[in-house]
C-alpha cells in the first residue's frame, strides 16, 4: 500500500494550484483544522527530501471530481492515525525505510536519534481545496475506479486466485 501511495502522489513541490477567480475564492468553504508542522533537528536545516519542514492537516478532502467543488473526505479520522501516512512523512524526514513506520506517539515525541523535532500544533482555518486528498480515496481510485469498478475487480481477483 505504501509503495502505491509513493507511485500515485506527486511530491508537493510539483503540485500547481490552478488560477481561481476572486469571486470563487470569496465563496469558498473553509474549515477549522489542526496543522502539524515538523521541523528538522538542529543543526540540520532541511529534511532528507530537501524540504525545510513537513506539514500535515488533521483532515483531508475527497478526491476531486470534475465540475464539483472541493469537499471533505467521508472519513473524519486524522490522517496521522493512518500508518501509511505516518510512514510517508517519517520516511521523508529521514526514518529508515527498512523499519516499520513510527507510531503516532513516536512521531509526536521523537527520540534523540530521530531527525525531527516535536511538531508545532496550531488550529487554523483553511479552504477545503488546500487540504491533501484522502489516501483512501487515492487508493480506491487506483485499485477500483481505474480498473473498471468493483464488480470487475472482484471478478478479476477471483479469476486470478486472489
Residue pairs with C-beta under 8 A, 6 or more apart in sequence:
1 84
1 139
2 84
2 87
2 88
2 101
4 139
4 142
4 143
5 84
5 88
5 135
5 138
5 139
6 88
8 138
8 139
8 142
9 88
9 138
11 49
12 51
13 51
20 28
25 127
28 69
28 70
28 127
28 128
28 129
29 69
29 70
29 127
29 128
30 125
30 126
30 127
30 128
31 59
31 72
31 125
31 126
31 128
31 131
32 123
32 124
32 125
33 57
33 58
33 59
33 123
33 124
33 125
33 126
33 131
34 57
34 58
34 78
34 121
34 122
34 123
34 124
35 55
35 56
35 57
35 58
35 121
35 122
35 123
35 124
35 126
36 55
36 56
36 57
36 58
36 80
36 119
36 120
36 121
37 53
37 54
37 55
37 119
37 120
37 122
38 53
38 54
38 55
38 56
38 89
38 93
38 116
38 117
38 119
39 52
39 53
39 116
39 117
39 119
39 120
40 46
40 47
40 52
40 53
40 93
40 115
40 116
40 117
41 110
41 114
41 115
41 116
41 117
44 115
45 52
46 52
47 53
47 54
47 92
47 93
47 94
47 115
47 116
48 92
48 93
48 94
48 115
49 92
49 93
51 92
54 89
54 92
54 93
54 116
56 79
56 80
56 85
56 89
56 132
57 79
57 126
57 130
57 131
57 132
58 78
58 79
58 80
59 72
59 73
59 76
59 78
59 79
59 131
60 72
60 73
60 75
60 79
60 131
60 132
60 133
60 134
60 135
60 137
61 70
61 71
61 72
61 73
61 128
61 129
61 131
61 132
61 133
61 134
62 70
62 71
62 72
62 73
62 74
62 133
62 134
62 137
63 133
63 134
63 137
63 138
63 140
63 141
64 70
64 133
69 128
70 127
70 128
70 129
70 131
71 128
72 128
72 131
73 133
73 134
73 136
73 137
74 134
75 134
75 136
79 85
79 132
79 134
79 135
80 86
80 89
80 104
80 107
81 104
82 135
83 101
84 101
84 135
85 135
86 101
86 102
86 103
86 104
86 107
87 95
87 100
87 101
87 102
89 107
90 101
90 102
90 107
91 97
91 101
93 114
93 115
93 116
94 114
94 115
94 116
95 101
95 102
95 114
95 115
102 114
106 114
107 119
108 118
108 119
109 118
110 116
110 117
110 118
143 153
144 150
144 153
147 153
147 156
